[in-house]
Amino acid sequence: MKVIFNDWRKVIYENSKKKNAQVFKNSDTSQLLEYSIELNNKDIDFCINTISGRYPEKGYCTNKKCKELCYILEGTGTINKQNERISFEQGDVILIDKEEIYYWDGNCKIIMICTPAWYKEQCELLDI
């Protein structure tokens, strides 16, 4: 990790290299390339989620604390809320507010930026 300081010794730049990113498999249909572990920042994080099918595979999910800003890097699909289905394609941006209930369906790569930083305990899978 490279850190640059300004004259007041405040961190103004941090980076995380792809070679240091970690792969996590959420399910058979969702695999994450997580960059933020190396940054260790509790305010914001960054990952690339590759979705191949429906995630979660059944039911819905919600984040109790985190907002997600999602950029569709590749592919197409839908994000499905309880009463709404939104189609997306490469280049689209989706904002998911905390406590929204949804699931993904598609074949895509999504850049996900969460604030505060995503952590497993605040994510809930719902069998609705």
Salt bridges, closest charged atoms under 4 A:
ASP28 OD1 - LYS25 NZ 3.97
GLU100 OE1 - LYS81 NZ 2.81
GLU124 OE1 - LYS64 NZ 3.52
